[in-house]
Amino acid sequence: MAYHAPIQTQAAQPVPFPVKALRSVTPAIEKPSFSPLEWSVIRLARVDSLSTLRESGIISRFINWLTGRNGSPELANPQLEALRRISVLSWHFGFTVPGDDVADFIAAGFSPEQYELLVHSIRAAISAGSQRIH
């Protein structure tokens, strides 16, 4: 069955949209931000090495057992863990973080604007020679 669309003549007028309705549909642009807890996760990620992002191998588990370290750097909250992971990568690599890791960060509930704020804040802290961000 084919769809039959009526052919409009040149005299047809466009349908006017009320300006008030268009303004209510357009969402207000909010400034990206993080909570104080999230900023503390970003700051603490400065001292984490890249090895904290992958699972421990048998040798590192054995060394941890010998030295009595049994804690994991992973956070219990999945959203905060995604923030910690992208923060560690950003402290080490800046904006050159692999796309899959950025996609995981955004899939955890963060926005691309928050990612940009995160990396800009980290870059500013590094260039200022301190770990102080927000």
C-alpha positions as CSV (number, residue, x, y, z in Angstrom):
1,M,0.0,0.0,0.0
2,A,1.5,3.3,-1.0
3,Y,1.2,6.5,0.9
4,H,-0.7,9.3,-0.9
5,A,0.4,12.8,0.1
6,P,-1.7,15.6,-1.2
7,I,0.1,18.0,-3.5
8,Q,-0.1,21.5,-2.1
9,T,-0.4,24.5,-4.4
10,Q,1.8,27.6,-4.3
11,A,-1.0,29.4,-2.4
12,A,-0.6,27.1,0.6
13,Q,0.5,29.0,3.8
14,P,3.1,27.6,6.2
15,V,1.8,26.5,9.6
16,P,2.7,29.1,12.2
17,F,4.2,27.8,15.5
18,P,3.6,29.8,18.6
19,V,6.8,31.3,20.0
20,K,5.8,30.5,23.5
21,A,5.6,26.8,22.7
22,L,9.0,26.8,21.0
23,R,10.7,28.3,24.1
24,S,9.2,25.7,26.4
25,V,10.4,22.9,24.2
26,T,14.0,24.2,24.1
27,P,15.8,23.1,27.4
28,A,17.7,25.6,29.4
29,I,21.4,25.2,29.0
30,E,22.9,24.5,32.4
31,K,26.5,25.1,33.3
32,P,28.2,21.7,33.9
33,S,29.3,21.1,37.4
34,F,30.3,18.3,39.8
35,S,29.3,17.8,43.4
36,P,31.8,18.3,46.2
37,L,32.1,14.5,46.5
38,E,32.8,14.2,42.8
39,W,35.5,16.9,43.0
40,S,37.2,15.0,45.8
41,V,37.2,11.8,43.6
42,I,38.8,13.9,40.8
43,R,41.5,15.2,43.2
44,L,42.2,11.8,44.8
45,A,42.6,10.3,41.3
46,R,45.8,12.4,40.9
47,V,47.8,9.9,43.0
48,D,46.4,6.8,41.4
49,S,48.6,5.1,38.8
50,L,47.4,3.7,35.5
51,S,47.8,0.2,37.0
52,T,44.8,0.8,39.2
53,L,42.6,0.8,36.1
54,R,43.2,-2.8,35.2
55,E,42.6,-6.0,37.1
56,S,45.4,-7.3,39.2
57,G,47.4,-10.1,37.7
58,I,48.6,-13.1,39.7
59,I,52.0,-11.5,40.4
60,S,50.6,-8.3,41.7
61,R,48.1,-10.2,43.8
62,F,50.9,-12.2,45.3
63,I,53.0,-9.1,46.0
64,N,49.9,-7.5,47.6
65,W,49.4,-10.6,49.7
66,L,53.1,-10.6,50.8
67,T,53.0,-6.9,51.7
68,G,49.6,-7.1,53.4
69,R,47.8,-4.8,51.0
70,N,44.4,-6.2,50.3
71,G,42.4,-3.1,49.4
72,S,41.1,-2.3,46.0
73,P,41.2,1.2,44.6
74,E,37.9,0.7,42.9
75,L,34.9,2.6,44.3
76,A,31.7,0.9,45.3
77,N,29.5,3.3,43.4
78,P,29.6,2.6,39.7
79,Q,29.1,6.2,38.7
80,L,31.9,7.4,41.0
81,E,34.2,4.6,39.7
82,A,33.6,5.8,36.1
83,L,34.5,9.3,37.3
84,R,37.7,8.0,39.0
85,R,38.7,6.0,35.9
86,I,38.3,9.0,33.5
87,S,40.0,11.2,36.1
88,V,43.1,9.0,36.3
89,L,43.3,8.9,32.5
90,S,42.9,12.6,32.3
91,W,45.5,13.3,34.9
92,H,47.9,11.2,32.8
93,F,46.8,12.0,29.3
94,G,44.7,15.1,29.2
95,F,42.3,15.2,26.2
96,T,44.0,12.2,24.6
97,V,41.9,9.7,26.5
98,P,40.6,6.8,24.2
99,G,37.1,7.3,22.9
100,D,35.9,4.0,24.6
101,D,36.7,5.4,28.0
102,V,35.0,8.7,27.3
103,A,31.9,6.7,26.1
104,D,31.9,4.7,29.3
105,F,32.1,7.9,31.3
106,I,29.1,9.4,29.4
107,A,27.2,6.1,29.7
108,A,27.6,6.3,33.5
109,G,25.4,9.3,33.5
110,F,27.8,12.2,32.9
111,S,27.6,14.7,30.0
112,P,30.2,15.6,27.4
113,E,30.3,19.1,29.0
114,Q,31.2,17.6,32.3
115,Y,34.0,15.7,30.6
116,E,35.3,19.0,29.2
117,L,35.1,20.7,32.6
118,L,36.9,17.8,34.2
119,V,39.8,17.9,31.7
120,H,40.1,21.7,31.6
121,S,40.2,21.8,35.5
122,I,42.9,19.1,35.6
123,R,45.0,20.8,32.9
124,A,44.7,24.1,34.8
125,A,45.8,22.4,38.0
126,I,48.8,20.8,36.3
127,S,49.8,24.0,34.7
128,A,49.5,25.9,38.0
129,G,51.8,23.3,39.5
130,S,49.3,22.2,42.2
131,Q,46.7,19.5,42.8
132,R,44.1,22.1,43.9
133,I,41.0,22.0,41.7
134,H,37.6,23.3,42.9
